[in-house]
Amino acid sequence: MLQGPKPTQSRARKLRKDMSFPEVLLWQRLKRRLGGVKFRRQHPAGPYVRDFYCHESRLAVEIDGIAHDMADWPARDVRRDEYIKGLGLRMIRIPAENVVRNADEAAEAIVKAATFPPRAGEAA
């Protein structure tokens, strides 16, 4: 199981209580264990907190709001993704607007990614 230092674990606990609207919509679906896949929410991984994580398929999921397109966020996201991939995890990012527009479809795509990992040579 991935973990982080105590400050990251504390931040993850706080974030679980203060999830964004798109995260709440998605969690309402993912916590039902669609397709038998178990996800954790606001899960620490080193110094970072992933929005959702499936241990069995080693899949990290990040829901990106509009702030991820501004200022230094894109560069920060690249560093975070490289760190997560360096742990041997797959990483997917979903725009928050896609979750709000159709949370069921977003949840299905995430479960599909967790259930059917890419074959050797395919992009994650």
C-alpha positions as CSV (number, residue, x, y, z in Angstrom):
1,M,0.0,0.0,0.0
2,L,1.2,3.5,-0.7
3,Q,1.7,5.8,2.1
4,G,3.3,9.2,2.8
5,P,4.9,11.0,5.6
6,K,2.7,12.1,8.5
7,P,2.0,15.6,7.1
8,T,0.8,14.0,3.8
9,Q,-1.4,11.6,5.7
10,S,-2.9,14.4,7.7
11,R,-3.5,16.4,4.5
12,A,-5.2,13.3,2.9
13,R,-7.6,13.0,5.9
14,K,-8.5,16.7,5.7
15,L,-9.0,16.4,1.9
16,R,-11.4,13.4,2.4
17,K,-13.6,15.7,4.5
18,D,-13.4,18.6,2.0
19,M,-13.7,17.0,-1.4
20,S,-14.5,19.0,-4.5
21,F,-18.0,18.6,-6.1
22,P,-16.6,16.5,-9.0
23,E,-14.7,14.3,-6.6
24,V,-17.9,13.8,-4.5
25,L,-19.8,12.9,-7.7
26,L,-17.2,10.4,-8.7
27,W,-16.8,8.9,-5.2
28,Q,-20.5,8.3,-5.0
29,R,-20.0,5.9,-7.9
30,L,-16.6,4.4,-7.2
31,K,-17.3,3.5,-3.6
32,R,-19.9,1.0,-4.9
33,R,-17.0,-1.1,-6.2
34,L,-18.3,-1.1,-9.8
35,G,-17.0,-4.2,-11.6
36,G,-15.6,-5.4,-8.3
37,V,-12.9,-2.8,-8.3
38,K,-12.0,-1.1,-5.0
39,F,-10.9,2.5,-4.9
40,R,-9.5,4.6,-2.1
41,R,-10.1,8.4,-2.1
42,Q,-7.6,11.1,-1.3
43,H,-4.8,8.5,-0.9
44,P,-1.3,9.6,0.1
45,A,1.6,8.5,-2.2
46,G,4.9,9.9,-0.9
47,P,4.5,13.7,-0.6
48,Y,1.4,13.8,-2.8
49,V,-2.3,12.9,-2.3
50,R,-4.0,11.2,-5.3
51,D,-7.7,11.9,-5.7
52,F,-8.4,8.2,-6.2
53,Y,-6.3,5.1,-6.1
54,C,-6.9,1.4,-6.9
55,H,-4.2,-0.7,-5.2
56,E,-5.1,-3.9,-7.1
57,S,-4.4,-2.4,-10.6
58,R,-1.9,0.2,-9.3
59,L,-4.0,3.0,-10.9
60,A,-3.9,6.6,-9.7
61,V,-6.6,9.0,-10.8
62,E,-6.5,12.7,-10.6
63,I,-9.6,15.0,-11.3
64,D,-8.3,18.3,-12.8
65,G,-10.3,21.5,-12.2
66,I,-9.6,24.6,-14.2
67,A,-6.8,25.6,-11.9
68,H,-4.7,22.8,-13.4
69,D,-4.4,24.9,-16.6
70,M,-3.2,28.1,-14.9
71,A,0.1,29.5,-13.6
72,D,2.6,26.8,-12.7
73,W,0.1,24.1,-12.2
74,P,0.9,22.3,-15.5
75,A,4.6,22.0,-14.5
76,R,3.6,20.8,-11.0
77,D,1.3,18.2,-12.5
78,V,4.1,16.9,-14.7
79,R,6.4,16.5,-11.6
80,R,3.6,14.8,-9.7
81,D,2.8,12.4,-12.6
82,E,6.5,11.6,-13.0
83,Y,6.8,10.8,-9.3
84,I,3.7,8.5,-9.4
85,K,4.9,6.7,-12.5
86,G,8.3,6.3,-10.8
87,L,6.5,4.2,-8.2
88,G,5.4,1.9,-10.9
89,L,1.8,3.2,-11.0
90,R,-0.3,4.1,-14.0
91,M,-1.8,7.6,-13.9
92,I,-4.9,9.0,-15.6
93,R,-6.2,12.5,-15.4
94,I,-9.9,13.5,-16.0
95,P,-11.1,17.0,-16.4
96,A,-13.5,18.0,-13.6
97,E,-16.0,19.3,-16.2
98,N,-16.2,15.8,-17.8
99,V,-17.1,14.4,-14.4
100,V,-19.8,17.1,-13.8
101,R,-21.2,16.6,-17.3
102,N,-21.5,12.8,-16.9
103,A,-20.2,11.3,-13.7
104,D,-21.4,7.8,-14.6
105,E,-19.4,7.8,-17.8
106,A,-16.3,9.1,-16.0
107,A,-16.6,6.3,-13.4
108,E,-17.1,3.7,-16.1
109,A,-13.9,4.9,-17.9
110,I,-11.9,4.7,-14.6
111,V,-13.2,1.3,-13.8
112,K,-12.4,0.1,-17.3
113,A,-8.9,1.4,-16.9
114,A,-8.5,-0.4,-13.6
115,T,-10.1,-3.6,-14.9
116,F,-8.3,-3.8,-18.3
117,P,-4.8,-2.4,-17.8
118,P,-2.9,-1.7,-21.0
119,R,-0.9,-4.5,-22.6
120,A,2.9,-4.3,-22.9
121,G,3.8,-1.5,-25.3
122,E,0.5,0.4,-25.0
123,A,0.4,3.9,-23.4
124,A,-1.1,4.1,-19.9
